[in-house]
Amino acid sequence: MPQRIPTNIITGFLGTGKTTTILHLLKNKPENEQWAVLVNEFGEVGIDGAMMTEHGAMIKEIPGGCMCCTAGVPMSVGINALLRTQPDRLIIEPTGLGHPKEVTAKLLSQQFAPYVELKATLALLDPKYLLNEKYTKNQNFNDQLESAQVIVANKVDQASEMELAQLAIWFESFKYTHPLDEHFLQLVTAINGEISADLLDVERASQEISADASEPHHHHHADLDPQFALPPGEKYVRKENKGQGYFSCGWIFGAEYQFNFDQLFSMLSALTAERVKAVINTDQGCYAFNVSNGVVSVNQMSLEGFESRLEVIDSQLMPWQQLEDVLLSLIIE
């Protein structure tokens, strides 16, 4: 390879807007550049990759938990496959429930250091989370923020004055306890993940990384190159996962099936789960659905012949069979 590939980790807890941010960056990247994205999702069904593929990026997905598990094999295979295409930039999106330290350590290892130029790690943060102990006492949440050189306070348009004030207080305290020198830290604000691509070129400050220092976490053997093809004759498949106090359930439906858009939107609006993502073929076209904090966002896509996918994540075990029955009832016969 003629030169090392500029690489960024974009991390952040569930619902902070990582995928939206990466989509914004892909839409605004230089036209003459080819970017690659390695996506890791907690759920067993790949959703993010389908959204990004439409923007011309080369995508590799590692579903079902932390990409660093199984001795880093899934991550190594994914990165190698993307580097062989010689992209102009590589972006890695770890799961919102994952520890970024192992990913950083792998990229700085002798295996990848000759090929990867690791730039700043960006951690997305929803200011609302700073007032909720469910997040502030979560080890993964704190590990993600401590791994970053740039913290992106996203969704500031949805934050109250008190939440924004708490953000400023928190950052002043945080930068003095951060493993990095305070002068290497940046705090930027964003709406809908709209950040400047210049942040990707921020240099990564020197920092000792030990993958062994992370807390124990859920290990799951992910497929090295999952395709999620439905078995012949099967209408749909369901896949479940659990770990780190969270449960997920995902469905893949054959490309020949369409869902009633209005009924699907109503169903997603009524779901109380913490995180819902979907790319669905409907009677009004193919749409990406994103549900966070009770708000449903919808974006039309140009995909054709695509298998519909839906993933639900919550800290409580939900009645998956009941939800499945509802989904099946929304299919237009």
N, C-alpha and C positions, 0 to 999 in steps of 0.2 A: 504494500500500500504506500502511495507517495507521501502521505502525511497522516498525522493522527486526526481522528474525527472529533470535532467539538461535541461534547456530550453533556447533557443536563439531566438531573433527577428532579422531577416535579412531584412533590409529595403533599400530604395533607389528609386530614381525617375525612370520614364519610360525610358527604354533603357539602364540602367546602368549594366545589366547583373545579376540580382538577381537569376533568374531561372538557368542560366548557372552555377553560383557559387554553388547553392544547389545541382545541378546534379553532379558537381565535388566532393563535399563533400560526397554524397551518394555512388559514385563509389569507394571512398577511405576509407569509414568507416570500422571499424573492422568487420571482417566477422561474428563474434559471436554476434554482436549487432543488434538489431532491432530498427530502427528509425521511427519516425512519423513526418509528415509534415502537417501543416494547411495552406492552400493556399487561399488567398483572391485576386480576380481579379476585376478590374474596369468593365470589360465587362460582359455581361450576359452569355457567353459561356465559360466553363472551358477548358483551354488549358494546363496550367502548370501541373495540376494533371496527365494528360495522359502521359506527358513526364517522370514524376517522378515514376509513378507506375511501369514502366518497370524495375526500379532498386530495386524493392522489398520493397520500403517504404510503410508504411500505410499512406494513403492520405485522407484528408477531404477538400472539396472545398466550399468556400463561394463566389459565383459570385455576380455581380451586385452592386458594390460599397464598402463602408467601412464596415468591419466586426463588428465594435463596435456599429453600428446603431441598432435601435429597442431595446434600453436598454441593448445592449450587448448579446441578446439572441442567435443570430446565432453563435457568437464566443464561448459563453459558451457551447452550445450544441456540437459544433465541438471539442472543447478542452476536454470536458467530455468523448466523444466517443473515442478519441485517448488515453486519460489517462487510460481508463478502460482496454486497451490492454497491459498496463504496458511496454511501450517502454523504451529503454535505453536512448533515447534522443528525445526531441520534438523541432522542428524548426517551427517557425511561419513566413510566408512571407506575410506581408500586401501589399495591392495594391500600385503600384507606385505613385498613386495620393492620398494616404491616410495619415492620421495623426497617427504616432506611439504612441503618448502619451496616448491615450485611451487604446490601447492594453497593454501598460506597466502597467498602473494603474489597469487594470482588473487582470493581472497576479499577481500583488502585493496585491490584495484585500484579505480579509478574506476568500473569496470563494475558492481561488486557492493557497494561500500562503502555506498551509499545504502539498500540493501535488506537487508544482512546485518550483524548485530552479532556479530562474532567473539569468542567466549568462549574459555576455556582449552582448549588442546590436551592431550588425554590420551594418553600413550604406555604401552602395556602391555609388561610385561617378565616373562619367566620367569626366576627367580633362577638356574636351572641354566645358562642361557646365559652368565652372567658368568664361568664357569670353563671356557669353551670358546672357543678362539681362532677357530674357524670363524665365530663370531658377533662377538666383540669386535673382530676385525680387518675386519669387513664394514662398508663405508662407509654402506650403507643403514641398518644396525642402529644405528650411532652417530648418523646424521642424524636418525633418528626420535626418539631420546632427547633430542637437543639441541633439537628443535623444541618440546618439551613444557613446560608449566607444572606439570602433575600427572603423576607417574610412578606407575603402578599395578603393583606387584609381585604378579602373579597366580600362582595355583597354589602358594601358600606351604605348603599342606597336603602337597604332594608334595616339598617341599624338605627337604634334610638340615640339621642344625645348622650344618655347615660352609658350606653354600650360603647360609643366612640370615645367617651372620656376614659372609660375603663381600659380601652385598647391602648391609649396613650400612657396611662399609668403603668399598665402591665409591661409595655415595651421598655420603658425607662428602667424598670426593675430587672426585666429579663436580660437586657444586654450586659448588665454587670455580673450576672451569674452564668452567662453563656460560656461554653468552652472556648469560643473564639475571642480574640480581642474585640472589644466593643466597636472599634472603628471599622471593622470588616462587615458589620451587620447593617442591613438596610431594611426599612419598613416602607412599603408602598401600599397605596390603597387602590382598589379596583371595583368596577361594576361589571357584572356579567363576564368576569375573567378577562376583561380587555386590558392587557398589559403590553408594554413596549417590548418588542423583540430584543432591544438592546440589553435587557436584563439577562438574557441568555449568555451574553458575552462577558458578564461580570466574572472576574477571576476568582477562583476558589482559594480561599485563604488556607494556609498550612494548618492541618489539624490531625492529631493522632486518631486513627480509627481502629477499633478492635471489634471484630464481629462477635467475639466471645463475650463482650461486655453487655450485650443486650439481654433483656429479660427472656426467660423461656417463653416460647410461643407455639402456637398450633402448627404442626407439620402435616403436610398433605402431599402425597405423590402426584404431581400434576403430569399430564401427558406432555411429551416433548414437542409434539407438533399437532395439537388437537384440531380436528376438523368438524366435530359435532354433527357428522352426517346421521340422518335418521335411518334406522334400520328399514330395509325394504318392507313396504306395506304398513309401516307404523304411521299413525296420524300425528303423534307428538311423543316427546319424551320429557321426563321430569328428573331433575338432578338436585340433590340437597347437599348442604355442607354446614358445618358448625365449628366453632372455635373462638377463643378469646371473649367468651360471653355473648357471642352473636350467632344467629341462625340465618341461613339463606336457603332459598328455594328458587330454582329457575326452570323455565319451560322453553322448549323449542318446538314450533309447529311447522308443518310442511308448507312450502311456498305456494301450494295450490289453495290454501285456505285464506279467507279474508274475514276480518272482524268488523263489526259495526262500530264505526268511529265514535258516534255520540254515546253509545252505551259503554264503550271502553273508557272514554274520558270520564264519564260519571263514576264508573267503578274505581278508577285510579284516584279520583278526587276523594272518594270515601275511604280509601285504605289508610289505616293508621300506622303503617310500617314506617320505620325511620328512613328507609332508602328504597326507591323503586326506579329501575331503568328498563326501557323497552324499545325495541325497534319492531314495529308491527305493520303488516300489510292490512290495510283497511279498505272499506268501500269508497273511501275518498283519496286513496293513494297510500304510499308508504310513509310512515311518520316515526320520528324518534320522540319518546316520552321520557321526561325526567321529573321525578317527584322528590322534593326535599322540603322539610319543614312544612308539610301540608300544601305546598304550592306545586301545581302541575304546569310544566312548560312543554311546549310542543313545537317541533320543527319538521317541516316536510323534507323528504329525502327523494333522491332520484333512483334509488335501488330498484332493480327488477329481478324477479325470480328468486327473491331472498326468503330464507326461512325466518319466520317471525320468532323473536326471542324476548323473554321477559324475566327479570330477576328482582326478587324481593329480599331485603335484608332487615332484620329487626333484632333487638336485644331480648325479645320474648319469642318463644316457639309459637308460631301462628298455625291456625287450622288450614294446612296446605291443601288437604283434599277438598275442603269447602271452597277455597279460592279457585282450585282447579275446575270444579264443577261450574263455577260462575264463568270462568274463561271459556269453557267449552260451549256454554249457552250463548256466548256472544259471536260465535262463528256463524257466518251467513251461509246457509245451506243452498 
